[in-house]
Amino acid sequence: MRTPSAPSRYDVRVSAPEGTPGGAGQDLQPDEPDFVPEGTDMDEPAEGASMGSLAMALQAAASRAADTSSVVEAAGHFRIYLGAVAGVGKTYDMLAEGKRRLQRGTDVVVGFVECHKRPLTESLLEGFEVVPRKVVEYRGAHFEEMDTDAVLARHPRVALVDELAHTNVPGSGRHTKRWEDVFELLDAGIDIITTVNIQHVESVADAVEQMTGVRVRERVPDWVVRKANQIELVDSSPESLRRRMLHGNIYPADKVPYALTHFFQTDNLIALRELALRFLADETEEELLEHLRRHSEKRLWETRERILVAITGAPGTDVLLHRAARLSARAKGELNVLHVTSSDAVPVKDKAGFDALRTLGQDLGAKWHELVQPDPAQAITDFARDHQITQIVLGSSQRRSRWEELRGGAPIVRNVIRKAADLGIDVYVIARRKELPPEYEQSSEPADEG
């Protein structure tokens, strides 16, 4: 039996114009290929061959087939098509994958798919069983949402569910977010194929807001995306996307001029594409390391990076957490959040803010720590030493921090840098960015479309 190459959860698909050979939805290798194991003779048995020898040959062939299939990973229980921006072909690829499985006899249904009136995408819906949507009245208008209970009752082998980061209309079901519906379906044993844009991933959303000036309201925690068995990047160059936009393949004609001069500007598309590629590259590296650990247990590996972000309740701390999370993800490190107080009691006025920061830390996959110590700088460096921290992240501020006001001493950042240098620990001081101006509150990001 040949030694298998490293399996991967992550694939990259470069999208050509839909419907063309090699375009979106064209796989070089299906998930469940029909194959003949090496050494299996599929010709008729030679004349005079005994039934006993034929049975032995069939048994040997079956054994070889089992050995071969054991090194080919089955289709993932939870698959995500990740895109840099709307219009790259995520929904098209999801439907194409569902169509392939349907043609192989798999029980596939459409739980919720948004075609956005694109003819080529709509044509792929033909032949699918579509679970009826739930119609919900909210503030005098009618909206359609996925009927999670109906999908559960139907209980297919595979459900196609578009727009993972979508926020459900209030009153439409048990959950606020569609990714929560997806996890309920997964828990019930239903395989899920879904889509998401990179701007909706929690650790990336703030950076997208700063680059584009558009508020990203719909977000999905990083750990949700990383739960996927397979992540496929549906990629397209900025030039190709803008041409598709101009030809009316993404938005209606009346929305094209505004989109091309705002969110779909070339520099925005380049940056979003880089974010998507970096996110997938980080995940691919982790998958490779895990594979090497499984097959080279005696091989020595370097210690991973451990990043500590020390926080206060100052404005902009959420941005600091996001920056630290990105540093941690790129370094393939462990992220720790430390909050040092001078007493056990947290002021009531700050409690809600700290609860929100703690929730954000959990969404970013960080470990949350709290210490009570009169000297914050000493507490930070002691924690770093005891937990083998390799990098400390601090937020800068033109004002004296609350720590400094309580102690009336030297700046915390300066003390941490001095103490960390003695321990050989790197320190990163991150500028606290201003919040977006109020006028951006009325902005809306482009629809999360395939």
C-alpha positions in Angstrom: 0.0 0.0 0.0 1.4 3.4 -0.9 2.1 6.0 1.8 -0.7 8.6 1.7 0.0 12.3 1.4 -1.0 14.5 4.2 -4.8 14.9 4.4 -6.1 18.4 4.5 -9.3 20.1 5.7 -8.5 23.1 3.6 -8.8 23.6 -0.2 -8.5 26.6 -2.4 -10.8 27.0 -5.4 -10.1 29.8 -7.9 -13.4 30.8 -9.4 -13.6 31.3 -13.2 -16.9 32.7 -14.6 -19.8 30.5 -13.5 -20.8 27.8 -15.8 -17.4 27.6 -17.6 -15.1 24.6 -17.5 -12.9 24.9 -14.5 -15.1 27.6 -13.1 -16.9 27.8 -9.7 -18.2 24.4 -8.7 -15.6 22.4 -10.7 -13.7 19.9 -8.5 -10.6 18.1 -9.7 -11.3 15.4 -7.1 -14.7 14.4 -5.8 -15.2 13.7 -2.1 -16.3 10.1 -2.5 -14.6 8.8 -5.7 -15.4 5.6 -7.3 -12.1 3.8 -7.7 -10.6 0.4 -8.3 -7.8 -0.6 -5.7 -4.4 -1.3 -7.2 -3.9 -4.8 -8.1 -7.6 -5.6 -8.6 -8.3 -7.5 -11.8 -11.7 -6.5 -13.0 -11.7 -8.8 -16.0 -13.8 -12.0 -16.0 -12.1 -15.0 -14.3 -10.0 -17.2 -16.5 -11.8 -20.3 -17.9 -11.6 -23.2 -15.5 -10.9 -21.1 -12.4 -12.4 -22.6 -9.3 -15.1 -20.9 -7.2 -12.8 -21.2 -4.2 -10.0 -19.3 -5.9 -12.5 -16.7 -7.2 -13.9 -16.2 -3.6 -10.4 -15.8 -2.3 -9.6 -13.2 -5.0 -12.7 -11.2 -4.2 -11.9 -11.3 -0.5 -8.4 -10.0 -1.2 -9.8 -7.3 -3.4 -12.2 -6.2 -0.7 -9.4 -6.1 1.8 -7.3 -3.9 -0.4 -10.3 -1.6 -1.0 -10.8 -1.3 2.8 -7.1 -0.5 3.2 -7.2 2.1 0.5 -10.4 3.8 1.7 -9.0 4.1 5.2 -6.4 6.6 4.0 -8.9 8.7 2.0 -10.9 11.0 4.3 -14.6 10.9 4.0 -16.6 14.1 3.2 -16.6 16.4 6.2 -19.5 16.5 8.6 -19.3 20.3 8.6 -18.0 22.0 5.5 -17.6 25.8 5.0 -17.1 27.7 1.8 -15.1 30.8 2.7 -14.9 33.8 0.5 -13.2 37.2 0.6 -16.4 39.1 -0.4 -19.8 38.7 -1.9 -19.9 37.4 -5.5 -16.8 35.1 -5.5 -19.1 32.0 -6.0 -19.6 30.5 -2.5 -23.3 29.7 -3.0 -22.7 28.4 -6.5 -19.9 26.1 -5.2 -22.0 24.9 -2.3 -24.9 24.0 -4.6 -22.5 22.3 -7.1 -21.1 20.2 -4.3 -24.7 19.3 -3.1 -25.6 18.4 -6.7 -22.6 16.0 -7.0 -23.6 14.3 -3.8 -27.2 14.2 -4.9 -26.2 12.5 -8.1 -24.2 9.9 -6.1 -27.4 9.0 -4.2 -26.9 11.0 -1.0 -30.0 12.4 0.6 -29.4 16.2 0.2 -31.9 19.0 0.9 -31.7 22.8 0.7 -32.3 24.1 4.2 -31.8 27.8 3.2 -30.1 29.1 0.0 -30.2 32.7 -1.2 -29.6 33.0 -4.9 -30.0 36.8 -5.2 -31.7 36.4 -8.5 -28.6 35.1 -10.3 -29.8 32.9 -13.2 -26.8 30.5 -13.1 -27.1 30.0 -9.4 -30.8 29.6 -9.5 -30.4 26.9 -12.2 -28.4 24.8 -9.8 -31.4 24.6 -7.5 -33.3 22.4 -10.0 -33.5 18.8 -8.8 -33.1 19.7 -5.1 -35.7 19.1 -2.4 -36.1 22.5 -0.8 -37.4 22.7 2.8 -40.1 25.4 3.0 -39.0 28.5 4.7 -40.6 30.0 7.8 -42.4 33.3 7.2 -42.1 35.7 10.1 -43.8 39.1 10.6 -41.6 41.7 12.3 -42.4 45.4 12.6 -45.1 45.3 9.9 -43.0 43.5 7.3 -42.7 39.8 6.4 -39.4 38.0 6.4 -38.3 34.5 5.4 -36.0 32.4 7.6 -34.8 28.8 7.7 -37.3 26.5 9.4 -34.9 24.6 11.6 -37.7 22.4 13.1 -38.7 21.4 9.6 -35.2 20.5 8.6 -34.9 18.5 11.8 -38.1 16.7 11.1 -37.0 15.9 7.5 -33.6 14.8 8.9 -31.6 14.5 5.6 -28.1 13.2 5.4 -26.9 16.6 4.2 -28.4 20.1 4.5 -27.3 23.1 2.5 -27.5 26.2 4.7 -26.3 29.5 3.2 -24.9 32.6 5.1 -23.6 31.2 8.3 -23.2 34.6 10.0 -26.8 35.7 9.3 -28.8 37.1 12.3 -32.3 35.6 12.5 -35.3 37.8 12.6 -36.6 38.1 16.2 -39.3 35.5 16.9 -38.3 33.2 14.0 -36.9 30.5 16.2 -34.9 29.4 19.3 -31.7 31.0 18.3 -30.4 34.5 17.5 -27.8 33.5 15.0 -27.9 31.0 12.1 -24.7 29.4 13.2 -26.6 28.3 16.3 -29.2 26.7 14.1 -26.5 25.0 12.2 -25.0 23.5 15.4 -28.4 22.2 16.4 -28.6 20.4 13.1 -25.1 19.1 13.4 -25.9 17.8 16.9 -28.8 15.9 15.4 -26.5 14.1 13.0 -27.2 16.1 9.9 -24.1 17.0 7.8 -23.9 20.7 6.9 -22.5 22.6 4.0 -22.5 26.4 4.5 -20.9 29.7 3.4 -19.4 32.7 5.1 -17.4 35.8 4.1 -14.1 36.6 5.8 -15.4 40.0 7.1 -17.9 38.2 9.3 -15.2 36.3 11.3 -14.9 37.9 14.7 -11.1 38.4 14.9 -11.1 40.0 11.4 -14.2 42.2 11.5 -12.6 45.2 13.2 -9.9 45.3 10.6 -12.4 45.2 7.8 -14.3 48.1 9.4 -11.2 50.2 9.6 -10.3 49.5 6.0 -13.7 49.9 4.4 -15.4 52.3 6.8 -18.4 50.0 6.8 -19.9 48.6 10.0 -19.8 44.8 10.2 -22.8 44.0 12.2 -23.2 40.2 11.5 -20.3 38.3 13.1 -19.5 34.6 13.7 -17.0 33.6 16.5 -13.7 32.2 15.3 -14.2 28.9 17.1 -17.3 28.3 15.1 -15.4 28.5 11.8 -12.5 26.4 13.2 -15.0 23.7 14.2 -15.4 22.9 10.5 -14.1 19.6 9.2 -13.3 21.2 5.9 -12.8 24.8 4.9 -12.7 25.6 1.2 -11.6 29.0 0.0 -13.5 30.2 -3.0 -11.1 32.7 -4.5 -11.3 35.3 -7.3 -9.1 38.2 -8.3 -10.2 41.8 -7.6 -10.2 42.5 -11.4 -12.4 39.5 -12.1 -14.8 40.5 -9.3 -15.2 44.0 -10.6 -15.8 42.7 -14.1 -18.5 40.4 -12.9 -20.0 43.3 -11.0 -20.0 45.4 -14.1 -21.7 42.7 -16.1 -24.5 42.5 -13.6 -23.5 39.0 -12.2 -23.4 40.1 -8.6 -25.7 43.1 -7.9 -28.7 44.6 -9.9 -27.6 47.3 -12.4 -28.8 50.2 -10.2 -26.5 49.2 -7.4 -23.4 48.6 -9.4 -22.0 52.2 -9.7 -22.1 52.7 -5.9 -20.6 49.3 -5.1 -17.7 49.8 -7.5 -16.8 53.1 -6.0 -17.2 52.1 -2.3 -17.0 48.5 -0.9 -15.9 47.0 -4.1 -12.9 49.3 -4.7 -9.8 47.5 -5.9 -7.8 48.3 -2.7 -10.6 46.9 -0.5 -10.9 43.7 -2.5 -7.1 43.2 -2.4 -7.1 43.6 1.4 -10.1 41.3 1.9 -8.5 38.7 -0.3 -5.3 38.8 1.7 -7.2 38.5 5.0 -9.0 35.4 3.6 -5.8 33.8 2.3 -4.0 34.5 5.6 -6.8 33.0 7.6 -6.8 29.9 5.6 -3.0 29.7 5.5 -2.9 29.8 9.3 -5.4 27.0 9.5 -3.6 24.9 6.9 -0.4 25.2 8.9 -2.1 23.9 12.0 -3.6 21.0 10.1 -0.1 20.1 8.7 1.5 20.2 12.2 -1.3 18.0 13.6 -0.7 15.5 10.8 3.0 15.4 11.4 2.4 14.9 15.1 0.2 11.9 14.3 2.8 10.3 12.0 6.1 11.4 13.6 5.5 11.1 17.4 9.2 10.8 18.2 10.1 14.0 16.4 11.0 17.0 18.5 8.9 20.2 18.0 9.6 23.8 19.0 7.5 25.3 21.8 4.5 27.2 20.5 4.1 31.0 20.9 2.1 32.0 24.0 0.7 35.5 23.8 -0.6 37.5 26.8 -2.8 40.6 26.3 -3.1 42.7 29.5 -6.4 44.7 29.6 -8.1 47.4 31.5 -11.6 48.8 31.1 -10.4 51.7 28.9 -12.2 52.5 25.7 -10.7 50.6 22.7 -9.9 47.5 24.7 -12.1 45.4 22.4 -9.9 46.5 19.5 -6.8 45.6 21.5 -8.2 42.1 22.0 -8.9 41.7 18.3 -5.3 42.8 17.4 -3.9 40.3 20.0 -6.1 37.6 18.5 -4.7 38.2 15.0 -1.1 38.2 16.3 -1.8 34.9 18.1 -3.5 33.4 15.0 -0.6 34.3 12.7 2.0 33.0 15.2 -0.1 29.8 15.7 0.0 30.7 19.4 -2.0 30.4 22.5 -3.9 33.6 23.5 -4.3 34.6 27.2 -6.2 37.6 28.5 -5.1 39.0 31.9 -7.0 41.6 33.9 -5.3 42.9 37.1 -7.2 44.7 39.8 -6.2 46.2 43.1 -9.2 44.7 45.0 -11.6 41.8 44.6 -14.5 44.2 43.9 -15.2 45.4 40.3 -17.1 48.7 40.2 -20.7 48.2 39.2 -20.4 50.7 36.4 -17.6 48.6 34.8 -19.1 45.1 35.3 -21.2 45.1 32.1 -18.2 46.2 30.1 -15.9 43.5 31.6 -18.6 40.9 31.0 -18.7 41.9 27.3 -14.9 41.8 27.1 -14.9 38.3 28.7 -17.5 37.1 26.2 -15.4 38.6 23.4 -12.3 36.8 24.7 -14.1 33.5 24.7 -15.3 34.1 21.1 -11.7 34.7 20.1 -10.6 31.5 21.7 -8.6 33.1 24.5 -8.1 32.0 28.1 -9.3 34.5 30.6 -7.4 35.2 33.8 -8.0 37.7 36.7 -5.5 38.6 39.4 -5.6 40.8 42.4 -2.3 42.5 43.1 -1.3 46.1 44.0 1.5 46.2 41.4 0.0 45.6 37.9 3.4 45.6 36.1 4.8 43.0 38.5 1.6 40.9 38.2 1.8 40.9 34.4 5.5 39.9 34.2 5.1 37.3 37.0 2.2 35.7 35.1 4.2 35.8 31.9 7.1 34.0 33.6 5.0 31.4 35.3 3.0 30.6 32.1 6.0 30.7 29.7 4.6 33.6 27.8 6.6 34.6 24.8 4.9 37.9 23.8 3.1 40.5 25.8 0.5 42.8 24.2 -0.3 46.2 25.9 -2.5 49.1 24.8 -1.1 52.6 24.7 -3.0 55.7 25.9 -2.2 59.4 26.0 -4.0 59.5 29.3 -2.8 57.9 32.5 -4.4 54.5 33.0 -6.6 53.6 35.9 -3.7 51.5 37.2 -1.5 54.5 37.3 -4.2 56.7 38.9 -4.6 54.1 41.6 -0.9 53.7 42.3 0.3 57.2 41.5 3.5 55.7 40.2 5.5 55.2 37.0 3.7 54.3 33.8 2.7 50.7 33.6 3.8 50.1 30.1 7.4 51.3 30.8 7.7 49.1 33.9 6.4 46.0 32.0 8.9 46.6 29.1 11.7 46.9 31.6 10.8 43.8 33.6 9.9 41.7 30.5 13.3 42.5 29.0 15.0 40.9 32.0 12.9 37.7 31.2 13.6 37.8 27.5 9.9 38.4 26.7 8.9 40.5 23.7 6.4 43.4 24.4 4.1 44.9 21.7 2.5 48.2 22.5 -0.7 48.7 20.4 -2.2 52.1 19.6 -5.8 52.4 20.8 -7.8 53.2 17.7 -10.7 55.6 17.7 -14.1 54.3 17.2 -15.8 54.8 13.8 -17.7 58.1 13.5 -21.4 58.1 14.2 -22.3 58.5 10.5 -21.1 55.0 9.8 -23.9 53.6 12.0 -26.2 54.2 9.1 -23.9 52.3 6.7 -24.7 48.8 5.8 -22.3 46.1 4.6 -23.0 44.4 1.3 -25.4 41.4 1.4 -23.7 38.2 2.4 -24.1 36.5 -0.9 -22.2 33.8 -2.7 
